[in-house]
Amino acid sequence: MSAFDDLLRAEHEESGSASVAAAVVRDGSLYWSGAVGTLDGRGGAPATTATPYRIGSITKTFVAVEVLRLRDEGRLDLADRIDRHLPDVPFWHVTIAQLLTHTSGVQAETNGPWWERTPGGDWDRLVGSGLRLVHTPGTRFHYSNVGFAVLGRLVAVLRGTSWFEAIRTGILDPLGIGAISEHPGEGAATGLSRHPRDGRLLVEPHHDAGAMAPAGQLWSGVEDLARWAAFAAGDTGDVLARSTWDEMVVPLAVDDRPDAPWATAQALGWRIWPGSGSGRRVGHGGSMPGFLATVIAEPATGWGVVVLANDTLHLGDLATSLLDAAGALHPSSPRRETVEPAPDVAALVGDWFWGAVPYRLEATPDGFQLSDVNGNRRSRFVRDGDGWRGLDTYFAGERLVVRPDGALDLASFVLGREPYDPTVEHPGGLDPRGWH
């Protein structure tokens, strides 16, 4: 593991952070972890892989997963206007999906003092403080901490408990990461800001954020948060259906800058980075006064990384460096699961043709994947009543049924076992001369 240790020590020395802790996971299991520095930056207790750090906006990903769990239980729809569940919200017409993707147009921060450094008020105080829209809903990406305070309130109301108790019961305990907490507890790292000119340290205050807590309150050690990195790589255990996870990590809102190509996009609570040969990366960052945090994973390979520090200045690219080093040490192609298809799926596996265009149907754990010869239309399908429903790309949401004549009927497409199979009725019919 010396490559990881070397990267960690080099980052600590270069950044000047009081302490840095990191972990790497592979296929759902902790692969490596380490910590360097001291908790107070002044030669005090050394940091360990169990040291709690504030993880900031990574908190939002837990809230988002709980919202999707509620959706899967039929308690809400992502297209619901927020006033259906929270009638006291002033921006009543924004949807739950818009709040999850930061496209609601809701203001970024509170109207009172800097909420990250001052005691937070309750929900009534927050909702009565004159919250407003700063953009027309659905017209642009605009990161909103207030929006996730609203989602935390939504979780609390629908669960009939606090937002944290809801995620503890529904997510943390089932995944075995119960040590993640609302408050620092004993042995936590001290939040420190470092003077950008001379390196002097300033201790940052910590207060309960109240109604704003769902935007960034949680604390975690690096090994506890490593299980969440495995979750970000797709190991969702019994907490979330795989099809729901796939839905959560579709890039929906580009975080655009006019002077540069887009570097990241927002999904349903998660951030997505364009990938290279190993596919997209999924995760989230966290920044609170005195702390920096990152979770990032590659679902295609099963690798995931966590980095935590008690610092406020940029930590550099340690998380991506660790992920790149993991791939270099153990090169692996994207994971392919061996699937024993159900009988009705097995009967569909093989070559199909939309007119003269070849398609290939292959079994997946939940159903099958249908791909054209060029890979431009590649969608996975899961059972949906007496047919199948597309999960992603071109045919997302579209229904596929097997016709009595054995052909596949998909969004007006008809697929047969042969190019323009003469035993199948095709829209528009076939020239009576046939192939010639």
C-alpha positions as CSV (number, residue, x, y, z in Angstrom):
1,M,0.0,0.0,0.0
2,S,3.0,2.3,-0.1
3,A,1.7,4.2,-3.1
4,F,-1.4,5.3,-1.2
5,D,0.7,6.1,1.9
6,D,3.1,8.2,-0.2
7,L,0.3,10.1,-1.8
8,L,-1.3,10.8,1.6
9,R,2.0,12.1,3.1
10,A,2.8,14.2,0.1
11,E,-0.6,15.9,0.2
12,H,-0.2,16.5,3.9
13,E,3.2,18.1,3.4
14,E,2.2,20.2,0.4
15,S,-1.2,21.4,1.7
16,G,0.0,22.2,5.2
17,S,-3.3,20.8,6.6
18,A,-3.3,20.0,10.3
19,S,-4.4,16.4,9.5
20,V,-5.6,14.4,6.6
21,A,-7.3,11.0,6.6
22,A,-8.1,8.8,3.6
23,A,-9.5,5.5,2.6
24,V,-9.8,3.3,-0.5
25,V,-12.5,0.7,-1.0
26,R,-12.7,-2.0,-3.7
27,D,-15.8,-4.0,-4.5
28,G,-17.6,-3.0,-1.3
29,S,-14.7,-3.7,1.1
30,L,-12.1,-1.5,2.8
31,Y,-8.9,-1.8,0.9
32,W,-6.6,0.7,2.5
33,S,-6.8,3.6,5.0
34,G,-4.4,6.0,6.6
35,A,-4.1,9.2,8.6
36,V,-1.4,11.8,9.1
37,G,-1.0,14.9,11.2
38,T,-2.5,16.1,14.5
39,L,-6.1,17.0,15.5
40,D,-5.3,20.5,16.5
41,G,-2.3,21.3,14.2
42,R,-0.1,22.0,17.1
43,G,1.5,18.7,18.0
44,G,-1.5,17.4,19.9
45,A,-3.2,14.0,19.6
46,P,-2.5,12.3,16.2
47,A,-5.2,11.8,13.7
48,T,-6.4,8.2,13.1
49,T,-8.7,6.5,10.7
50,A,-11.4,6.6,13.4
51,T,-11.1,10.4,14.0
52,P,-14.5,12.1,13.3
53,Y,-14.4,15.0,10.8
54,R,-17.3,17.1,9.7
55,I,-18.3,15.9,6.3
56,G,-20.3,19.0,5.2
57,S,-22.4,18.6,2.1
58,I,-21.8,14.9,1.8
59,T,-24.7,14.9,4.3
60,K,-26.9,15.9,1.3
61,T,-26.4,12.5,-0.3
62,F,-27.9,10.7,2.7
63,V,-30.9,13.0,2.6
64,A,-31.3,12.4,-1.1
65,V,-31.2,8.6,-0.7
66,E,-33.9,8.7,2.0
67,V,-36.1,10.8,-0.3
68,L,-35.7,8.1,-3.0
69,R,-36.5,5.4,-0.4
70,L,-39.7,7.3,0.4
71,R,-40.5,7.5,-3.3
72,D,-40.0,3.7,-3.7
73,E,-42.4,3.2,-0.8
74,G,-45.1,5.2,-2.7
75,R,-45.0,8.1,-0.1
76,L,-44.1,10.7,-2.7
77,D,-43.4,11.3,-6.4
78,L,-40.4,13.2,-7.6
79,A,-42.7,15.3,-9.8
80,D,-44.7,16.4,-6.7
81,R,-44.8,20.1,-6.0
82,I,-43.3,20.6,-2.6
83,D,-46.5,22.2,-1.2
84,R,-48.2,18.8,-1.5
85,H,-46.2,17.7,1.5
86,L,-45.0,21.0,3.0
87,P,-47.8,23.6,2.5
88,D,-45.9,26.3,4.4
89,V,-43.0,26.5,1.9
90,P,-43.2,29.9,0.1
91,F,-41.8,28.6,-3.2
92,W,-44.8,26.2,-3.3
93,H,-44.5,25.3,-7.0
94,V,-41.0,23.8,-7.2
95,T,-40.8,20.0,-7.4
96,I,-39.0,17.5,-5.3
97,A,-36.8,16.6,-8.3
98,Q,-35.8,20.2,-8.8
99,L,-34.7,20.4,-5.2
100,L,-32.7,17.3,-5.5
101,T,-30.9,18.5,-8.7
102,H,-30.4,22.1,-7.5
103,T,-32.6,23.4,-10.4
104,S,-35.4,24.7,-8.2
105,G,-34.1,28.3,-8.4
106,V,-34.2,28.6,-4.5
107,Q,-31.6,30.9,-3.0
108,A,-28.3,29.4,-2.1
109,E,-28.0,30.5,1.5
110,T,-30.1,31.7,4.4
111,N,-31.2,35.3,5.0
112,G,-29.7,35.5,8.5
113,P,-26.1,35.2,9.7
114,W,-23.7,32.8,8.1
115,W,-25.5,29.5,9.0
116,E,-22.4,27.4,9.0
117,R,-20.8,29.3,11.9
118,T,-23.8,30.3,14.0
119,P,-26.5,28.5,16.0
120,G,-29.4,27.4,13.7
121,G,-33.0,28.1,14.3
122,D,-36.0,25.8,13.9
123,W,-38.0,25.1,10.8
124,D,-40.6,27.8,11.5
125,R,-37.9,30.4,11.8
126,L,-36.2,29.3,8.6
127,V,-39.4,29.1,6.5
128,G,-40.6,32.4,7.9
129,S,-37.4,34.3,7.1
130,G,-38.4,35.5,3.7
131,L,-36.9,32.6,1.6
132,R,-37.3,33.3,-2.1
133,L,-36.5,32.1,-5.6
134,V,-33.6,33.7,-7.4
135,H,-34.2,31.9,-10.7
136,T,-37.2,30.5,-12.6
137,P,-37.5,26.8,-11.5
138,G,-36.1,24.4,-14.0
139,T,-34.1,26.9,-16.0
140,R,-30.6,26.5,-14.6
141,F,-28.3,24.7,-12.1
142,H,-28.0,26.8,-8.9
143,Y,-26.6,25.1,-5.8
144,S,-28.9,25.6,-2.9
145,N,-28.2,24.7,0.7
146,V,-31.6,26.0,1.6
147,G,-33.2,23.5,-0.9
148,F,-31.7,20.6,1.0
149,A,-32.9,22.0,4.3
150,V,-36.4,21.7,2.7
151,L,-35.7,18.1,1.7
152,G,-34.6,17.3,5.2
153,R,-37.9,18.7,6.5
154,L,-39.7,16.6,3.9
155,V,-38.0,13.5,5.2
156,A,-38.8,14.4,8.8
157,V,-42.5,15.1,8.1
158,L,-43.1,11.9,6.1
159,R,-41.1,9.7,8.5
160,G,-42.7,11.3,11.6
161,T,-39.3,11.7,13.2
162,S,-36.1,13.8,12.8
163,W,-34.3,13.8,9.5
164,F,-31.3,12.3,11.2
165,E,-33.2,9.6,12.9
166,A,-34.8,8.7,9.6
167,I,-31.5,8.2,7.8
168,R,-29.9,6.5,10.9
169,T,-32.8,3.9,10.9
170,G,-33.2,3.5,7.1
171,I,-29.6,3.9,5.9
172,L,-26.8,4.0,8.5
173,D,-27.7,1.1,10.7
174,P,-28.6,-1.3,7.8
175,L,-25.2,-0.5,6.2
176,G,-23.3,-0.9,9.5
177,I,-22.1,2.7,9.6
178,G,-23.9,3.8,12.8
179,A,-20.8,5.8,14.0
180,I,-21.8,8.6,11.6
181,S,-23.4,11.2,13.9
182,E,-24.9,14.7,14.0
183,H,-22.3,16.0,16.5
184,P,-18.5,15.5,16.8
185,G,-18.3,13.4,19.9
186,E,-15.1,12.6,21.8
187,G,-11.8,12.7,19.9
188,A,-13.1,14.6,16.9
189,A,-10.8,16.8,14.8
190,T,-10.8,20.5,15.6
191,G,-12.1,22.7,12.8
192,L,-9.2,24.9,11.6
193,S,-8.9,27.7,9.1
194,R,-5.4,28.4,7.9
195,H,-4.2,31.9,7.1
196,P,-3.5,31.9,3.3
197,R,-0.3,34.1,3.7
198,D,1.5,32.8,6.8
199,G,-0.1,29.5,7.8
200,R,-1.4,30.6,11.2
201,L,-4.4,28.6,12.4
202,L,-7.8,29.8,13.6
203,V,-10.2,27.5,15.5
204,E,-13.6,27.5,13.9
205,P,-16.8,27.3,16.0
206,H,-19.2,24.5,15.8
207,H,-22.9,24.9,16.4
208,D,-26.0,22.9,15.7
209,A,-27.3,24.1,12.4
210,G,-31.0,23.5,13.3
211,A,-33.2,23.4,10.3
212,M,-30.2,23.8,8.0
213,A,-28.5,20.7,9.4
214,P,-29.6,18.4,6.5
215,A,-27.4,20.6,4.2
216,G,-24.1,19.8,6.0
217,Q,-24.3,18.7,9.7
218,L,-22.9,15.1,9.8
219,W,-19.6,13.9,11.2
220,S,-17.7,10.7,10.3
221,G,-14.4,8.9,10.5
222,V,-12.8,8.0,7.2
223,E,-13.3,4.2,7.6
224,D,-17.0,4.7,8.5
225,L,-17.5,6.9,5.5
226,A,-15.7,4.4,3.3
227,R,-18.8,2.3,3.4
228,W,-20.6,5.2,1.8
229,A,-17.9,5.3,-0.9
230,A,-18.7,1.7,-1.6
231,F,-22.4,2.7,-1.8
232,A,-21.4,5.4,-4.3
233,A,-19.8,2.6,-6.3
234,G,-23.1,0.8,-6.5
235,D,-23.0,-1.5,-3.4
236,T,-26.3,-0.3,-2.0
237,G,-27.0,-3.4,0.1
238,D,-30.7,-3.7,1.1
239,V,-31.0,0.0,1.5
240,L,-31.9,0.9,-2.1
241,A,-32.9,-1.1,-5.2
242,R,-30.3,-1.2,-7.9
243,S,-32.7,0.3,-10.4
244,T,-33.3,3.3,-8.1
245,W,-29.6,3.7,-7.7
246,D,-29.1,3.8,-11.4
247,E,-31.8,6.4,-11.6
248,M,-30.1,8.5,-8.9
249,V,-26.8,8.8,-10.8
250,V,-28.0,10.0,-14.2
251,P,-26.4,13.4,-14.9
252,L,-29.4,15.8,-15.1
253,A,-28.1,19.4,-14.7
254,V,-24.7,20.5,-16.0
255,D,-22.7,22.8,-13.7
256,D,-21.7,25.0,-16.6
257,R,-19.0,27.7,-16.8
258,P,-18.9,29.9,-19.9
259,D,-15.1,29.8,-20.0
260,A,-14.5,26.1,-19.8
261,P,-16.1,22.7,-20.8
262,W,-18.4,21.3,-18.2
263,A,-16.5,19.4,-15.5
264,T,-19.3,18.1,-13.4
265,A,-23.1,17.6,-13.4
266,Q,-25.8,17.2,-10.8
267,A,-27.8,14.1,-10.5
268,L,-30.5,13.3,-7.8
269,G,-28.5,14.4,-4.9
270,W,-25.1,13.1,-6.2
271,R,-22.4,14.8,-8.3
272,I,-21.2,13.2,-11.5
273,W,-17.9,13.7,-13.2
274,P,-17.2,12.7,-16.8
275,G,-14.9,9.6,-16.8
276,S,-12.4,8.1,-19.1
277,G,-12.0,4.5,-19.9
278,S,-13.4,3.4,-16.6
279,G,-16.6,5.4,-16.9
280,R,-18.2,8.2,-14.9
281,R,-17.3,9.0,-11.4
282,V,-20.0,9.5,-8.7
283,G,-19.7,11.2,-5.3
284,H,-19.9,14.5,-3.5
285,G,-17.7,17.1,-1.8
286,G,-18.1,18.7,1.6
287,S,-16.9,22.0,2.9
288,M,-17.6,23.6,6.3
289,P,-15.6,26.1,8.1
290,G,-12.5,24.2,9.2
291,F,-13.2,21.1,7.3
292,L,-12.9,19.6,3.8
293,A,-14.3,16.2,2.7
294,T,-14.6,14.2,-0.5
295,V,-16.3,10.9,-1.5
296,I,-15.8,9.7,-5.0
297,A,-16.2,6.3,-6.7
298,E,-16.2,4.5,-10.0
299,P,-19.2,2.3,-10.3
300,A,-17.8,0.6,-13.4
301,T,-14.8,-0.7,-11.5
302,G,-15.9,-0.9,-7.9
303,W,-13.2,1.5,-6.6
304,G,-14.1,4.3,-4.1
305,V,-12.1,6.9,-2.2
306,V,-12.7,9.1,0.9
307,V,-10.6,12.1,2.0
308,L,-11.2,14.1,5.1
309,A,-9.2,17.0,6.5
310,N,-9.5,19.7,9.2
311,D,-8.6,22.6,6.9
312,T,-10.3,25.2,4.8
313,L,-7.9,25.7,1.9
314,H,-8.0,23.5,-1.2
315,L,-6.7,19.9,-0.6
316,G,-5.5,19.5,-4.1
317,D,-6.4,16.3,-6.1
318,L,-5.7,13.7,-3.4
319,A,-9.0,11.9,-3.9
320,T,-8.6,11.6,-7.7
321,S,-4.9,10.7,-7.3
322,L,-5.8,7.9,-5.0
323,L,-8.5,6.6,-7.4
324,D,-6.1,6.8,-10.3
325,A,-3.4,5.0,-8.3
326,A,-5.9,2.3,-7.4
327,G,-6.6,1.7,-11.0
328,A,-2.9,1.7,-11.9
329,L,-2.0,-0.9,-9.2
330,H,-4.9,-3.2,-10.0
331,P,-6.1,-2.5,-13.6
332,S,-9.5,-3.9,-14.2
333,S,-12.0,-3.7,-16.9
334,P,-15.5,-2.6,-16.0
335,R,-17.2,-5.3,-14.0
336,R,-19.5,-7.8,-15.7
337,E,-21.7,-10.0,-13.6
338,T,-22.4,-13.6,-14.6
339,V,-26.1,-13.8,-14.9
340,E,-28.4,-16.9,-14.9
341,P,-31.4,-15.5,-16.8
342,A,-35.0,-16.3,-15.9
343,P,-36.6,-18.6,-18.5
344,D,-38.6,-15.8,-20.2
345,V,-35.4,-13.7,-20.5
346,A,-33.4,-16.7,-21.7
347,A,-35.9,-17.1,-24.6
348,L,-35.2,-13.5,-25.7
349,V,-31.4,-13.6,-25.5
350,G,-29.6,-13.3,-28.8
351,D,-29.7,-11.4,-32.1
352,W,-32.7,-9.2,-33.1
353,F,-33.2,-6.8,-36.0
354,W,-35.1,-3.5,-36.2
355,G,-35.7,-3.6,-39.9
356,A,-32.2,-4.3,-41.2
357,V,-30.4,-2.8,-38.1
358,P,-28.8,-5.5,-35.9
359,Y,-29.5,-5.5,-32.2
360,R,-28.2,-7.7,-29.4
361,L,-30.2,-8.7,-26.3
362,E,-28.2,-9.9,-23.2
363,A,-29.4,-10.9,-19.7
364,T,-28.7,-8.6,-16.7
365,P,-29.4,-9.3,-13.0
366,D,-32.7,-7.5,-13.2
367,G,-33.8,-8.2,-16.7
368,F,-31.9,-7.6,-20.0
369,Q,-30.0,-5.1,-22.0
370,L,-30.8,-4.3,-25.7
371,S,-28.2,-2.7,-27.8
372,D,-27.9,-1.7,-31.5
373,V,-24.9,-2.7,-33.5
374,N,-23.3,0.7,-33.1
375,G,-24.0,1.1,-29.4
376,N,-26.0,4.4,-30.0
377,R,-29.2,2.9,-28.5
378,R,-28.3,0.8,-25.5
379,S,-30.9,0.4,-22.8
380,R,-31.5,-1.9,-19.9
381,F,-35.0,-3.2,-19.2
382,V,-36.7,-4.4,-16.0
383,R,-40.0,-6.2,-15.5
384,D,-43.1,-4.0,-15.7
385,G,-46.4,-5.8,-15.5
386,D,-46.8,-8.0,-18.5
387,G,-43.9,-6.3,-20.3
388,W,-40.6,-4.5,-19.7
389,R,-39.6,-0.9,-19.0
390,G,-36.5,0.8,-20.2
391,L,-34.2,2.2,-17.4
392,D,-31.8,4.4,-19.3
393,T,-30.5,6.1,-22.4
394,Y,-32.7,6.2,-25.5
395,F,-35.5,3.9,-24.3
396,A,-35.6,5.1,-20.7
397,G,-39.2,4.8,-19.5
398,E,-40.5,3.2,-22.7
399,R,-42.3,-0.2,-22.6
400,L,-41.3,-3.3,-24.5
401,V,-43.7,-6.2,-24.9
402,V,-43.3,-9.6,-26.6
403,R,-46.0,-9.9,-29.3
404,P,-48.0,-13.1,-30.0
405,D,-46.0,-13.6,-33.2
406,G,-42.8,-13.5,-31.2
407,A,-41.6,-10.1,-32.3
408,L,-40.6,-7.3,-29.8
409,D,-42.8,-4.2,-29.8
410,L,-40.9,-1.2,-28.4
411,A,-41.9,2.5,-28.8
412,S,-43.3,1.8,-32.3
413,F,-40.2,-0.2,-33.2
414,V,-40.8,-3.9,-34.2
415,L,-37.8,-6.2,-33.8
416,G,-37.7,-9.7,-35.3
417,R,-35.2,-12.5,-35.3
418,E,-34.2,-11.8,-39.0
419,P,-33.8,-8.6,-41.0
420,Y,-37.3,-7.6,-41.9
421,D,-38.4,-11.1,-40.8
422,P,-41.2,-12.1,-43.3
423,T,-43.0,-14.0,-40.5
424,V,-43.5,-10.7,-38.6
425,E,-46.0,-8.0,-39.5
426,H,-43.9,-4.7,-39.9
427,P,-45.4,-1.2,-39.9
428,G,-45.8,-0.1,-43.6
429,G,-45.6,-3.7,-44.8
430,L,-42.8,-5.3,-46.9
431,D,-42.2,-4.9,-50.6
432,P,-43.7,-8.1,-52.2
433,R,-40.5,-8.7,-54.1
434,G,-38.7,-9.2,-50.8
435,W,-34.9,-9.1,-50.7
436,H,-33.4,-9.0,-54.2
